[in-house]
Amino acid sequence: MSIVLVVNTGSSSMKYQLIDVEAGEALASGLVERIGQAEGHVRHEASDAASAALNAAGERRWETDAEIPDHEAAFRIMLDAFETRGPSLTQYPPVAVGHRVVQGGARFFEPTVITELVKINIDELSVLAPLHNPANLAGIVAAERAFPDVPHVAVFDTAFHQTMPPAAYTYAIDRELAAKHRVRRYGFHGTSHQFVSRAAAEFLDRPVEELRMIVLHLGNGASACAVSGGRSIDTSMGMTPLEGLVMGTRSGDIDPAVLLHLQRRAALDVDGVDELLNKRSGVLGLGGHSDMRDLVEAAESGDVDAELALEVYTHRVRSYVGAYAAQLGRVDAIVFTAGVGENAAVVRERSLAGLEWFGVELDIERNRERGSIARRISTDASRTAVLVVPTNEELEIARQTLAVV
């Protein structure tokens, strides 16, 4: 069997998928949310492939409200959903549990079987990801109690970017201060960039080791990655996921002196600056909408603020494409992925406008077509292939987990 349970825990939520790695498909998926609040919510759904395993009372999709005080309760509810709604974990027993962990620092550069020492390290690295690593660790502890007889594997968002050279990950500040406080660029969305770069190579029917590509993971959070021979050599996110591209609510790149100016002139304290840059900036701050669908609709209806937000967003993407083209030397493919990258044709078109000089020829009709599988949106004559490749971070985590165990 090649069944892996993939778990992604946040401070108040837990996503999960039961994945048949060999078949490359999810047998079931679910979401437990509002953990620790007055009333939680649970959603569980079995796939077509596993629907035959449902009992007489079962349905493919099931939702309910419940009291979910902590992550251990979330796992109990998940196990009950599998037992009563299917597919049966007796019929489809997971051989391992794979956990998404956001921050692996400079210590973890590959998927790692979780031991007590690994948990200590994940906890210690919480200083670099205080909103994510503690929740990831809470999920690991709860999962180990729910599944004590199978190995648990941590797959780190930052691991794929550990191949970046020092020139790419080093900030130009006092080196001793940086070393003491581990200030450097780590990058994120690593499992997505790794999955998509491999999938793009398969689509092009070429070895990934031969290709140089730019992967654009454009969702509510967004990052670009320069991939050479299947290895990350640069990425737009830095020590935190705030650096780089304009995002739904995050500013991306900004002059650090702006923050000092706002502290002095607008009386913003550290928490106020943090909230501004992470929650009230990006296309929300510029155009009033954090969802790209709403922003595009507003821009097309004549909203000048939304139009400017869209222009700033795509200008930043285009700037990174140009910078990474210089780093790579040549670009065999530009690959769009994630919610915005896979679905927003206008974003793709505007992001590539003016890039014909290094071989990008977008096919307007192909670009406007919608689809759920990997596809080419450049012309057949384009020297640089432009692709849309749906990401699947859970499948990538499952593959890496199975490879380790």
Secondary structure, 3 states (H helix, E strand, C coil): CCEEEEEEECCCEEEEEEEECCCCEEEEEEEEECCCCCCEEEEEEECCCCHHHCCCCCCCEEEEEECCCCHHHHHHHHHHHHHHHCCCCCCCCCCEEEEEECCCCCCCCCCEECCHHHHHHHHHHHHCCCCCHHHHHHHHHHHHHHCCCCCEEEEECCHHHHHCCHHHHCCCCCHHHHHHCCCCCCCCCHHHHHHHHHHHHHHHCCCHHHCEEEEEEECCCEEEEEEECCEEEEECCCCCCCCCCCCCCCCCCCCHHHHHHHHHHCCCCHHHHHHHHHHCCHHHHHHCCCCHHHHHHHHHCCCHHHHHHHHHHHHHHHHHHHHHHHHHCCCCEEEEEHHHHHHCHHHHHHHHCCCHHHCCCECHHHHHCCCCCCEECECCCCCCEEEECCCCHHHHHHHHHHHHC
